[in-house]
């Protein structure tokens, strides 16, 4: 009967380990959702900042893209 008791103990440990892994998996899934939402928010904020910068650049007087005008000529 010792073998049966050993087997029962191992099964109990496996069940506990399985429950721990399920909880860990659920926590990781929650963290993934949170991080994904944060990433999406940051992407949105970055896009808005880029749009504001583009709008400011468009308002600069007399500048055209690629002129290479870095300052007064020497």
Chimera marker file (.cmm) of the C-alpha trace (Angstrom):
<marker_set name="trace">
<marker id="1" x="0.000" y="0.000" z="0.000" r="1" g="1" b="0" radius="0.5"/>
<marker id="2" x="3.004" y="2.313" z="0.287" r="1" g="1" b="0" radius="0.5"/>
<marker id="3" x="3.123" y="2.637" z="-3.493" r="1" g="1" b="0" radius="0.5"/>
<marker id="4" x="-0.535" y="3.687" z="-3.606" r="1" g="1" b="0" radius="0.5"/>
<marker id="5" x="0.048" y="6.312" z="-0.908" r="1" g="1" b="0" radius="0.5"/>
<marker id="6" x="3.129" y="7.599" z="-2.750" r="1" g="1" b="0" radius="0.5"/>
<marker id="7" x="1.143" y="7.826" z="-5.942" r="1" g="1" b="0" radius="0.5"/>
<marker id="8" x="-1.712" y="9.633" z="-4.186" r="1" g="1" b="0" radius="0.5"/>
<marker id="9" x="0.776" y="12.133" z="-2.697" r="1" g="1" b="0" radius="0.5"/>
<marker id="10" x="2.330" y="12.763" z="-6.098" r="1" g="1" b="0" radius="0.5"/>
<marker id="11" x="-1.095" y="13.309" z="-7.641" r="1" g="1" b="0" radius="0.5"/>
<marker id="12" x="-1.942" y="15.795" z="-4.875" r="1" g="1" b="0" radius="0.5"/>
<marker id="13" x="1.294" y="17.696" z="-5.541" r="1" g="1" b="0" radius="0.5"/>
<marker id="14" x="0.567" y="17.718" z="-9.271" r="1" g="1" b="0" radius="0.5"/>
<marker id="15" x="-2.928" y="19.084" z="-8.660" r="1" g="1" b="0" radius="0.5"/>
<marker id="16" x="-1.516" y="21.853" z="-6.448" r="1" g="1" b="0" radius="0.5"/>
<marker id="17" x="1.131" y="22.677" z="-9.045" r="1" g="1" b="0" radius="0.5"/>
<marker id="18" x="-1.508" y="22.774" z="-11.768" r="1" g="1" b="0" radius="0.5"/>
<marker id="19" x="-3.588" y="25.229" z="-9.698" r="1" g="1" b="0" radius="0.5"/>
<marker id="20" x="-0.526" y="27.430" z="-9.123" r="1" g="1" b="0" radius="0.5"/>
<marker id="21" x="0.253" y="27.444" z="-12.823" r="1" g="1" b="0" radius="0.5"/>
<marker id="22" x="-3.353" y="28.368" z="-13.687" r="1" g="1" b="0" radius="0.5"/>
<marker id="23" x="-3.195" y="31.321" z="-11.282" r="1" g="1" b="0" radius="0.5"/>
<marker id="24" x="0.163" y="32.400" z="-12.692" r="1" g="1" b="0" radius="0.5"/>
<marker id="25" x="-1.178" y="32.150" z="-16.227" r="1" g="1" b="0" radius="0.5"/>
<marker id="26" x="-4.206" y="34.268" z="-15.314" r="1" g="1" b="0" radius="0.5"/>
<marker id="27" x="-1.972" y="36.940" z="-13.768" r="1" g="1" b="0" radius="0.5"/>
<marker id="28" x="0.275" y="36.981" z="-16.823" r="1" g="1" b="0" radius="0.5"/>
<marker id="29" x="-2.778" y="37.306" z="-19.073" r="1" g="1" b="0" radius="0.5"/>
<marker id="30" x="-3.981" y="40.297" z="-17.029" r="1" g="1" b="0" radius="0.5"/>
<marker id="31" x="-0.532" y="41.887" z="-17.255" r="1" g="1" b="0" radius="0.5"/>
<marker id="32" x="-0.482" y="41.343" z="-21.008" r="1" g="1" b="0" radius="0.5"/>
<marker id="33" x="-3.819" y="43.133" z="-21.391" r="1" g="1" b="0" radius="0.5"/>
<marker id="34" x="-2.575" y="46.009" z="-19.228" r="1" g="1" b="0" radius="0.5"/>
<marker id="35" x="0.719" y="46.359" z="-21.098" r="1" g="1" b="0" radius="0.5"/>
<marker id="36" x="-1.051" y="46.132" z="-24.458" r="1" g="1" b="0" radius="0.5"/>
<marker id="37" x="-3.426" y="48.925" z="-23.425" r="1" g="1" b="0" radius="0.5"/>
<marker id="38" x="-0.516" y="51.039" z="-22.230" r="1" g="1" b="0" radius="0.5"/>
<marker id="39" x="1.345" y="50.448" z="-25.510" r="1" g="1" b="0" radius="0.5"/>
<marker id="40" x="-1.715" y="51.464" z="-27.521" r="1" g="1" b="0" radius="0.5"/>
<marker id="41" x="-2.118" y="54.608" z="-25.429" r="1" g="1" b="0" radius="0.5"/>
<marker id="42" x="1.543" y="55.528" z="-25.910" r="1" g="1" b="0" radius="0.5"/>
<marker id="43" x="1.267" y="54.961" z="-29.661" r="1" g="1" b="0" radius="0.5"/>
<marker id="44" x="-1.747" y="57.261" z="-29.767" r="1" g="1" b="0" radius="0.5"/>
<marker id="45" x="0.060" y="59.943" z="-27.772" r="1" g="1" b="0" radius="0.5"/>
<marker id="46" x="3.101" y="59.622" z="-30.039" r="1" g="1" b="0" radius="0.5"/>
<marker id="47" x="0.960" y="60.020" z="-33.147" r="1" g="1" b="0" radius="0.5"/>
<marker id="48" x="-0.681" y="63.132" z="-31.655" r="1" g="1" b="0" radius="0.5"/>
<marker id="49" x="2.725" y="64.595" z="-30.745" r="1" g="1" b="0" radius="0.5"/>
<marker id="50" x="4.022" y="63.918" z="-34.252" r="1" g="1" b="0" radius="0.5"/>
<marker id="51" x="0.974" y="65.644" z="-35.738" r="1" g="1" b="0" radius="0.5"/>
<marker id="52" x="1.557" y="68.685" z="-33.512" r="1" g="1" b="0" radius="0.5"/>
<marker id="53" x="5.235" y="68.813" z="-34.521" r="1" g="1" b="0" radius="0.5"/>
<marker id="54" x="4.347" y="68.495" z="-38.211" r="1" g="1" b="0" radius="0.5"/>
<marker id="55" x="1.835" y="71.334" z="-37.815" r="1" g="1" b="0" radius="0.5"/>
<marker id="56" x="4.457" y="73.526" z="-36.126" r="1" g="1" b="0" radius="0.5"/>
<marker id="57" x="7.024" y="72.736" z="-38.827" r="1" g="1" b="0" radius="0.5"/>
<marker id="58" x="4.512" y="73.642" z="-41.511" r="1" g="1" b="0" radius="0.5"/>
<marker id="59" x="4.058" y="77.054" z="-39.886" r="1" g="1" b="0" radius="0.5"/>
<marker id="60" x="7.768" y="77.938" z="-40.004" r="1" g="1" b="0" radius="0.5"/>
<marker id="61" x="8.313" y="80.867" z="-42.378" r="1" g="1" b="0" radius="0.5"/>
<marker id="62" x="10.275" y="80.436" z="-45.600" r="1" g="1" b="0" radius="0.5"/>
<marker id="63" x="11.469" y="76.934" z="-44.894" r="1" g="1" b="0" radius="0.5"/>
<marker id="64" x="11.239" y="74.245" z="-47.506" r="1" g="1" b="0" radius="0.5"/>
<marker id="65" x="12.207" y="70.651" z="-47.028" r="1" g="1" b="0" radius="0.5"/>
<marker id="66" x="15.696" y="69.738" z="-48.173" r="1" g="1" b="0" radius="0.5"/>
<marker id="67" x="17.133" y="73.268" z="-48.606" r="1" g="1" b="0" radius="0.5"/>
<marker id="68" x="20.063" y="72.448" z="-46.385" r="1" g="1" b="0" radius="0.5"/>
<marker id="69" x="19.983" y="75.965" z="-44.953" r="1" g="1" b="0" radius="0.5"/>
<marker id="70" x="21.640" y="75.486" z="-41.583" r="1" g="1" b="0" radius="0.5"/>
<marker id="71" x="22.481" y="79.096" z="-40.965" r="1" g="1" b="0" radius="0.5"/>
<marker id="72" x="24.418" y="82.011" z="-42.490" r="1" g="1" b="0" radius="0.5"/>
<marker id="73" x="26.908" y="81.236" z="-45.267" r="1" g="1" b="0" radius="0.5"/>
<marker id="74" x="30.572" y="81.885" z="-44.535" r="1" g="1" b="0" radius="0.5"/>
<link id1="1" id2="2" r="1" g="1" b="0" radius="0.2"/>
<link id1="2" id2="3" r="1" g="1" b="0" radius="0.2"/>
<link id1="3" id2="4" r="1" g="1" b="0" radius="0.2"/>
<link id1="4" id2="5" r="1" g="1" b="0" radius="0.2"/>
<link id1="5" id2="6" r="1" g="1" b="0" radius="0.2"/>
<link id1="6" id2="7" r="1" g="1" b="0" radius="0.2"/>
<link id1="7" id2="8" r="1" g="1" b="0" radius="0.2"/>
<link id1="8" id2="9" r="1" g="1" b="0" radius="0.2"/>
<link id1="9" id2="10" r="1" g="1" b="0" radius="0.2"/>
<link id1="10" id2="11" r="1" g="1" b="0" radius="0.2"/>
<link id1="11" id2="12" r="1" g="1" b="0" radius="0.2"/>
<link id1="12" id2="13" r="1" g="1" b="0" radius="0.2"/>
<link id1="13" id2="14" r="1" g="1" b="0" radius="0.2"/>
<link id1="14" id2="15" r="1" g="1" b="0" radius="0.2"/>
<link id1="15" id2="16" r="1" g="1" b="0" radius="0.2"/>
<link id1="16" id2="17" r="1" g="1" b="0" radius="0.2"/>
<link id1="17" id2="18" r="1" g="1" b="0" radius="0.2"/>
<link id1="18" id2="19" r="1" g="1" b="0" radius="0.2"/>
<link id1="19" id2="20" r="1" g="1" b="0" radius="0.2"/>
<link id1="20" id2="21" r="1" g="1" b="0" radius="0.2"/>
<link id1="21" id2="22" r="1" g="1" b="0" radius="0.2"/>
<link id1="22" id2="23" r="1" g="1" b="0" radius="0.2"/>
<link id1="23" id2="24" r="1" g="1" b="0" radius="0.2"/>
<link id1="24" id2="25" r="1" g="1" b="0" radius="0.2"/>
<link id1="25" id2="26" r="1" g="1" b="0" radius="0.2"/>
<link id1="26" id2="27" r="1" g="1" b="0" radius="0.2"/>
<link id1="27" id2="28" r="1" g="1" b="0" radius="0.2"/>
<link id1="28" id2="29" r="1" g="1" b="0" radius="0.2"/>
<link id1="29" id2="30" r="1" g="1" b="0" radius="0.2"/>
<link id1="30" id2="31" r="1" g="1" b="0" radius="0.2"/>
<link id1="31" id2="32" r="1" g="1" b="0" radius="0.2"/>
<link id1="32" id2="33" r="1" g="1" b="0" radius="0.2"/>
<link id1="33" id2="34" r="1" g="1" b="0" radius="0.2"/>
<link id1="34" id2="35" r="1" g="1" b="0" radius="0.2"/>
<link id1="35" id2="36" r="1" g="1" b="0" radius="0.2"/>
<link id1="36" id2="37" r="1" g="1" b="0" radius="0.2"/>
<link id1="37" id2="38" r="1" g="1" b="0" radius="0.2"/>
<link id1="38" id2="39" r="1" g="1" b="0" radius="0.2"/>
<link id1="39" id2="40" r="1" g="1" b="0" radius="0.2"/>
<link id1="40" id2="41" r="1" g="1" b="0" radius="0.2"/>
<link id1="41" id2="42" r="1" g="1" b="0" radius="0.2"/>
<link id1="42" id2="43" r="1" g="1" b="0" radius="0.2"/>
<link id1="43" id2="44" r="1" g="1" b="0" radius="0.2"/>
<link id1="44" id2="45" r="1" g="1" b="0" radius="0.2"/>
<link id1="45" id2="46" r="1" g="1" b="0" radius="0.2"/>
<link id1="46" id2="47" r="1" g="1" b="0" radius="0.2"/>
<link id1="47" id2="48" r="1" g="1" b="0" radius="0.2"/>
<link id1="48" id2="49" r="1" g="1" b="0" radius="0.2"/>
<link id1="49" id2="50" r="1" g="1" b="0" radius="0.2"/>
<link id1="50" id2="51" r="1" g="1" b="0" radius="0.2"/>
<link id1="51" id2="52" r="1" g="1" b="0" radius="0.2"/>
<link id1="52" id2="53" r="1" g="1" b="0" radius="0.2"/>
<link id1="53" id2="54" r="1" g="1" b="0" radius="0.2"/>
<link id1="54" id2="55" r="1" g="1" b="0" radius="0.2"/>
<link id1="55" id2="56" r="1" g="1" b="0" radius="0.2"/>
<link id1="56" id2="57" r="1" g="1" b="0" radius="0.2"/>
<link id1="57" id2="58" r="1" g="1" b="0" radius="0.2"/>
<link id1="58" id2="59" r="1" g="1" b="0" radius="0.2"/>
<link id1="59" id2="60" r="1" g="1" b="0" radius="0.2"/>
<link id1="60" id2="61" r="1" g="1" b="0" radius="0.2"/>
<link id1="61" id2="62" r="1" g="1" b="0" radius="0.2"/>
<link id1="62" id2="63" r="1" g="1" b="0" radius="0.2"/>
<link id1="63" id2="64" r="1" g="1" b="0" radius="0.2"/>
<link id1="64" id2="65" r="1" g="1" b="0" radius="0.2"/>
<link id1="65" id2="66" r="1" g="1" b="0" radius="0.2"/>
<link id1="66" id2="67" r="1" g="1" b="0" radius="0.2"/>
<link id1="67" id2="68" r="1" g="1" b="0" radius="0.2"/>
<link id1="68" id2="69" r="1" g="1" b="0" radius="0.2"/>
<link id1="69" id2="70" r="1" g="1" b="0" radius="0.2"/>
<link id1="70" id2="71" r="1" g="1" b="0" radius="0.2"/>
<link id1="71" id2="72" r="1" g="1" b="0" radius="0.2"/>
<link id1="72" id2="73" r="1" g="1" b="0" radius="0.2"/>
<link id1="73" id2="74" r="1" g="1" b="0" radius="0.2"/>
</marker_set>
